[in-house]
Amino acid sequence: MTAILPAEVLEKSATVLEQLKAAGLMVITAESCTGGLVAGALTAHAGSSAVVAGGFVTYSNAMKQAALGVSADMLAQWGAVSAQVAQAMAEGALAHAPDAGIAVSLTGVAGPDGGSEEKPVGLVWFGLQRAGKPPITQKKIFGGDRTEVRAQSVLHALKMIQDSI
Amino acid sequence: MTAILPAEVLEKSATVLEQLKAAGLMVITAESCTGGLVAGALTAHAGSSAVVAGGFVTYSNAMKQAALGVSADMLAQWGAVSAQVAQAMAEGALAHAPDAGIAVSLTGVAGPDGGSEEKPVGLVWFGLQRAGKPPITQKKIFGGDRTEVRAQSVLHALKMIQDSI
């Protein structure tokens, strides 16, 4: 096995790591549909421990509540794939990671099941929270199958970190 | 991008998912050196939400303490890469995931830096905890570079879940 993650993801995460190092910022992730791959990409490189605090993979709603403090009311009202929950995940991750200064989150419908007219397969909501700054949320609808939706989600989460440093 | 993770990892995680489904068990991970790739592999397949609660990527010691309740004393006495911390990570993950019945953990020296005579690059400690059962810890020393150590660690963590179902 020569590589775990594709070159495009590794190149992007290497760039983000250098920017985090230059900014003196530690990052925490809160991932649903990507299941840990954003954190996995960020830790692929030597020296990542200097700027990666870790991450929360909150795949179930129970984990979104237990690990990140997302409220049951919010999940019931807006659904797990929503701007509100993405923002709450990023805020919760930052609040629960004592050494982190920036949090990125994402929650989406990777498919092939789980899509609806209102929330189709490929819909992903992203959140970004820096300590003491206003929250950012972004919505994307990616094409392709489950693997492609997850890969594009990882790349976009990395891009959001880049854009906010 | 046709795949995010290598075929060998995806085949293994697909098998583990089927076994978890058959056993009616939800899994939670606690990862250090693999940075979320075990959870990433388990969530690569359609329908994984039925058996994957999520995971904790506790890359820093601060996160091992904050998210999993690993004690500062234990980290100071044994070091982050130890049987004691691997076991505490698995116990902590299970305790902090209300919907999970089995937890797998790992903490190791992926390299290229951070190795010592006592704890060389490639050393990885694994923990496994099922609700109401005795803890299991295992030690491996993998060859190869950072990517190979991480890939072998993912495969072994998946194997430990398989072996304990």
Contacts between the chains, C-beta under 8 A, distances in Angstrom:
chain1	res1	chain2	res2	distance
A	1	B	6	5.2
A	1	B	8	6.2
A	1	B	9	7.8
A	1	B	147	7.7
A	1	B	148	6.8
A	1	B	151	4.7
A	2	B	147	7.4
A	3	B	6	7.3
A	3	B	147	6.2
A	4	B	5	6.5
A	4	B	6	6.4
A	4	B	9	7.3
A	4	B	37	6.3
A	4	B	147	5.9
A	4	B	150	6.0
A	4	B	151	5.2
A	4	B	154	7.4
A	5	B	4	6.4
A	5	B	5	7.4
A	6	B	1	5.2
A	6	B	3	7.3
A	6	B	4	6.4
A	8	B	1	6.2
A	9	B	1	7.9
A	9	B	4	7.3
A	26	B	60	7.5
A	28	B	63	7.7
A	29	B	36	7.6
A	29	B	57	7.1
A	31	B	36	7.4
A	33	B	43	7.7
A	34	B	40	7.1
A	34	B	43	7.7
A	35	B	36	7.5
A	35	B	39	5.0
A	35	B	40	4.9
A	35	B	42	6.9
A	35	B	43	2.9
A	35	B	44	7.4
A	35	B	48	7.6
A	35	B	52	7.2
A	35	B	54	7.9
A	35	B	55	7.7
A	36	B	29	7.6
A	36	B	31	7.4
A	36	B	35	7.6
A	36	B	36	2.8
A	36	B	37	6.5
A	36	B	38	7.4
A	36	B	39	3.7
A	36	B	40	4.2
A	36	B	43	7.2
A	36	B	55	5.6
A	36	B	57	6.3
A	37	B	4	6.2
A	37	B	36	6.6
A	37	B	37	7.4
A	37	B	40	4.2
A	38	B	36	7.4
A	39	B	35	5.0
A	39	B	36	3.7
A	39	B	57	4.4
A	39	B	59	7.6
A	40	B	34	7.1
A	40	B	35	4.9
A	40	B	36	4.2
A	40	B	37	4.2
A	40	B	40	5.1
A	42	B	35	6.9
A	43	B	33	7.7
A	43	B	34	7.7
A	43	B	35	2.9
A	43	B	36	7.3
A	43	B	57	7.6
A	43	B	59	6.1
A	44	B	35	7.4
A	44	B	146	7.7
A	44	B	147	7.3
A	44	B	150	7.6
A	46	B	111	7.3
A	46	B	112	5.3
A	46	B	113	6.1
A	46	B	146	6.2
A	47	B	113	6.9
A	48	B	35	7.6
A	48	B	59	7.5
A	49	B	59	6.1
A	49	B	60	6.9
A	49	B	114	7.8
A	52	B	35	7.2
A	52	B	59	4.9
A	52	B	60	7.5
A	53	B	59	6.2
A	53	B	60	4.9
A	53	B	62	6.7
A	53	B	63	5.3
A	54	B	35	8.0
A	54	B	56	7.1
A	54	B	57	4.2
A	54	B	58	4.9
A	54	B	59	4.2
A	54	B	60	6.1
A	54	B	63	3.9
A	54	B	67	7.0
A	55	B	35	7.7
A	55	B	36	5.6
A	55	B	56	7.8
A	55	B	57	3.8
A	55	B	59	7.8
A	56	B	54	7.1
A	56	B	55	7.8
A	56	B	56	6.5
A	56	B	57	7.3
A	56	B	67	7.3
A	57	B	29	7.2
A	57	B	36	6.3
A	57	B	39	4.4
A	57	B	43	7.6
A	57	B	54	4.2
A	57	B	55	3.8
A	57	B	56	7.3
A	57	B	57	7.0
A	58	B	54	4.9
A	59	B	39	7.6
A	59	B	43	6.1
A	59	B	48	7.5
A	59	B	49	6.1
A	59	B	52	4.9
A	59	B	53	6.2
A	59	B	54	4.2
A	59	B	55	7.8
A	60	B	26	7.4
A	60	B	49	6.9
A	60	B	52	7.5
A	60	B	53	4.8
A	60	B	54	6.1
A	60	B	99	5.4
A	62	B	53	6.7
A	62	B	97	7.5
A	62	B	98	5.0
A	62	B	99	4.2
A	63	B	28	7.7
A	63	B	53	5.3
A	63	B	54	4.0
A	63	B	97	6.1
A	63	B	98	8.0
A	63	B	99	7.1
A	66	B	96	6.2
A	66	B	97	6.6
A	66	B	98	5.3
A	67	B	54	7.1
A	67	B	56	7.3
A	67	B	67	7.2
A	67	B	96	6.6
A	67	B	97	7.7
A	96	B	66	6.2
A	96	B	67	6.6
A	97	B	62	7.5
A	97	B	63	6.1
A	97	B	66	6.6
A	97	B	67	7.7
A	98	B	62	5.0
A	98	B	63	8.0
A	98	B	66	5.3
A	99	B	60	5.4
A	99	B	62	4.2
A	99	B	63	7.1
A	111	B	46	7.3
A	112	B	46	5.3
A	113	B	46	6.1
A	113	B	47	6.9
A	114	B	49	7.8
A	146	B	44	7.7
A	146	B	46	6.2
A	147	B	1	7.7
A	147	B	2	7.4
A	147	B	3	6.1
A	147	B	4	5.9
A	147	B	44	7.3
A	148	B	1	6.8
A	150	B	4	6.0
A	150	B	44	7.6
A	151	B	1	4.7
A	151	B	4	5.2
A	154	B	4	7.4
